[in-house]
Amino acid sequence: MAVSSNAEPQAASPVEPWRAELEEQIAAQESWGDEQDTEIAAILLKMLLSFPERGYLSTLEASLRIGADYWAKFLPSSKDPLNKPYMMADKGWPMYLGGVYDAIFCQSWLLRYDDPRQDCLVRLLVDLQNLPKVTYQSWGGEYHAYHNDSVFVSMSDENWNAKFASDRPEPKDPEAKKDFILTCDEWVNFSSFLARYHGSKAYKPWDSHLKYPSVDIELALEDPLPSGKLGECRLLVASNWFIHAGKLIYEDMKEANTEKWGLSRWSRWTEKIQEILKTGGQTDEVTSNLQAALDSIMSIATEKIEIK
């Protein structure tokens, strides 16, 4: 005899934003049928779903699949013989790399800053650099894909410059405030990714390489700190730079040793974090991140920094 139930069916759990974005990209890429020129979204989705269970084997496999994706899908793509990537001087590398990095950057905005899959994205960049070097010509220069290509640098700058005006006031309108809070959260996520990248083996210095922490730590620890979500956002961003790339920043400041970029400024930052922690009033999340940042600072500095 069948047993009936009056219980209402449970609503399906909402798909996480990072996964929804990748599934949307997959659908768009597959809609091209035989002309599909990349499977990057599907590769990233499989990698992120298998992490951390399979550890960094998932990133290694993804890097190999991306390496094959260029040769098997992208290079022979396009029905127009004159527009096939292999007919171009740069073999289409800047365009392909732009697609790969865009997908990675997009995920860095959507994955929460303390999600271990943020490390997964960075480790993928490390594994891509371990692929056999491929040389291409672009803008009169010679580049190696994933090693010294200018595409990652330019896209990193574009993302950092354009995404979030972190000096604007928090809006009062409820809908605008909702969007603002989401943008703050995404900015923390993206900044954590940048910090993790700078602190990793994938990192290759460039001219403006430490502009990001210089500006964002200054906003949090030198400028007047706004109340509410914006203040929390700034403190979380600064904390993540110290946690994930503090050693790099410290050593660069020690070498430069100028008033604007030297150990005297590092000490002022340290004192400000100590002051904020001593004063209290921050959320538990902000406080724990500031404490982790201070712990990182104390473990890094070889010069004596007095704890007040």
N, C-alpha and C positions, 0 to 999 in steps of 0.2 A: 504494500500500500504506500502510495506516494505521500510524503510529508510536505505540506504546504508551509510557506513562511510569509509573514506579513512585513518582514523587514524590508526597508527600502534599499535598492541597490546602491552600493557605494560609488560616489563620483570618482572618476579616474583622476589620478594625481596629475597636476599640470606638468607639461614637459618643461624641463629646465631651459632657460633662455639660450644657453650655449648650444644645447643639443637641437633646439628648435631652429636656430640659425643655420647650423650645419645641414639639417634635413632639408631646409628650404633651398640651400645652395645645391645640394645633391639633386633635387628635383629640377632645378634650373639647368644644371649641367647635363643631366640625362635627357632633357627635352630636346637637345640638339641631335639626338640619335646618332647616326653614323658620323656626324660632324663634331661630336663631343671631343673637346681638345684637352681635357684634364679630368682627373678623378680625385683632385686634392681634397675636396670636402669629405668624400667617402673615406679617404685614407686617414684624415684627422679624426673623423668620428670613430672609426674602428680603434685607433690608437687610444683615444680618451676613454672609451668604454672598457678597454682591457687594462687600464691603469687604475689603481696600483697593483692589481692582482698579479699581472705578469711583469711588474717592475719595468725596468728600462729596456727589456726585450721588446716592449711595445713600441718604443721610440726608434730602436734600431730597425725593426721591421718597417716602420713607417718611412724612415729615411731611404731604405732600399726601394720601397714602392714608389716614393717620389722620384728617385733617380730613374727608375724604369718608366715612370709616367711621362717624363719629358721626352724620352726617345720613342716610346710606343704610341703615345697619344698626341702630344703637342707638336713635335717636330714635323710629322707628316700631315698635320691637319690643314684644313681649308681646301675647298673644291677648286678654287681659283689658283692655277699653277703659279701665277706671278706673286701671290700673297702667301705662298707656303713658307713657313719659317726657315726651312733649309735653304731657300733662295735668298735670304737676307744676309747682309754682312755680319750681323750680330747673332745670326741663327735664332733670333727670337728670344734670346735669353733674358733681356730686361723685362719683356712682357711676361714670360713665364715666371720669373722670380717675383715680379710684382704680384702675380696671382697667389703664389705660395705665401709670401710675406703678408699680403692683405688678409688671407684666411687666418694666419697665426695671430696677427694683431687684433683681428676681430674677436677671436677667442680670448685674448688677454683682457679685453674690456668686460667680457661676460662671465668669465670664471672668477669666483670670489677670490680676493687677495690672499686668503689663507688656505685655499684649496690646493692640495698637493699636485693637482694637474697643472698648476702654474709652472711648477718645476718640470713637468712633463714637456711643456712647450719649449722651455729653455734647453732641456736635454736633447730635444729634436734638432735644434739649431746646432748643437755640438755634434750630433751624429751626422748631420748633413755635411759638416765640414770634413768628416772622415771619408766621404765618398771620393772616388778618384777625381783629381782636379780636371776641370774642363775650362779651357781658355776661350774667351770671346772678345771681339773688338767692339767698342762703343764710344762714341764721342771722341774719337782720336786716341783713346787709351786702350790698354789691354787689361782685362779683368779675369778673375777666376770665380766661377759661380759658387756662392755660399762662403767664400773665403775673404775676398777683398772687393766684392762687387759693391757698387755705390747705391744699389737699389734699397738695401736694408736701411742704410743711413738716411737717405732722403725720405723714405716712408716713415721712419722713426720720428724724424723732425716734423713731418706733416701731421702725424698723429698727435704729437706733443703740443705743437703750436695751435692746432685748429680745434681740438675737441672741447676744451673746457676753459671758460674765462673765470678762473678761480678767484678773481678779485671782485667779482660782481656780488652785490648784496643778495641775501636770501629773499625770494619773493614772498609776498603776503597772500596772493591769490592761491586758493587751495589746489587747483589743477596745476598751476605753474610751479607751486611748491613741490608737488608730487614729482613732476619731471625733474626739478632741480635736485631733489634728494636722490633720485635714480642716477642722475649724471654725476653727483658727488661719489656715489658708490662705485660707479664705473671708472671714475678717475683714480680712485684708490686702487682698484684692481689693475688698471693699466700701469700705474706707477710702480706697483709691486712687481709686475712683470719686467719693467725696465730695470729696476733695481736688481732683480734676480739675474737678468741677462748681464748687467755690468759686473756682477760678482762671480760670473761663471767662466768656464774655459772657452765659451763661444765668443766672448767679448774681444773686440778688436778696437783699440782707441781710434778716434777721429778728432778733427780740429775742435769741434764743439762738444766733445764727448761727456764732459761733466757740467755742461750748462744746466741740464735737468735738475740734478740735486742742488746745485748752487742756488737756483731760483726758488725751487720748491721748499727747501729747508729754510731759506731766508723768509719766505712767506709765513712759515709756521713759527719760527723761533726768533725772528728779528722784527717783523712788522707787527702792528697791533693785531691781536688775535680776535676775530669776530666770535660772537656767541653762536650757539646752535650747530646745525649740521655742517656749515661751512668751516667753522673752527675745528670740529672733529675731523673733517676731511683733511684739512691741512696737517694736523698732528699725526694722523695715520699715515699720510704720504711720507712725511719726514721720517717717522719711525721706521718705515719699511726700507728707506734708503740706508739708514744706519744698520738695520738688522741684516740686510742682504748684500750691501755693497760698502759697508763702513770701512773695511780695510783698504779698499781701493781709494776711497775718498781721502782717508787719513794719509796714506802714503803719497798721494798726489799733492795734498796740501803741505805736507812736510817737505817735499822736494821743491815746490814753488816758493813757499815761505815768504809770501807777500802779505801786506796788511789785509788785502781783499780776499786772498786765498792762501791762508797759512794757519799754523797751529794756534795762533792767538784767536782766530775766528772759531776754530774747532773747540777751543776751551770755552768760548762764550756760548756756543751751542750746548756744550755739556752742562754748563751752569744753568742755562735756561730750562733744560729738561729737568734738572734737579729741582729748580724753583717751582715748575709746574706740578711735579709730583708732590712736593712738600705742601704746596697750597691746597691741592686736592680739588674736588668739584667736577672732575671729569668722569665720563662714563667708565664702567669697568673695562670695556673693550679698549678705549683709548689709554687708560691707565696701564693695562697689561702690556700694550704695545710700546708705550713710552718706557716702561721698566725693562722690557726686552731690548729696546734700543740703548738704554743706559748700560745694561749688562754687556752688550756688544762693544760699546765705546770703551768700557773699562778693560775688556779683554784684548782690545786692539792696541791702545796707546802704549808706547814704550816710555814716553815721558810721563812723569808723575802728574796725575790730575787729581787735585784734592776733592774728596767727596764731602760736601757740606751737609 
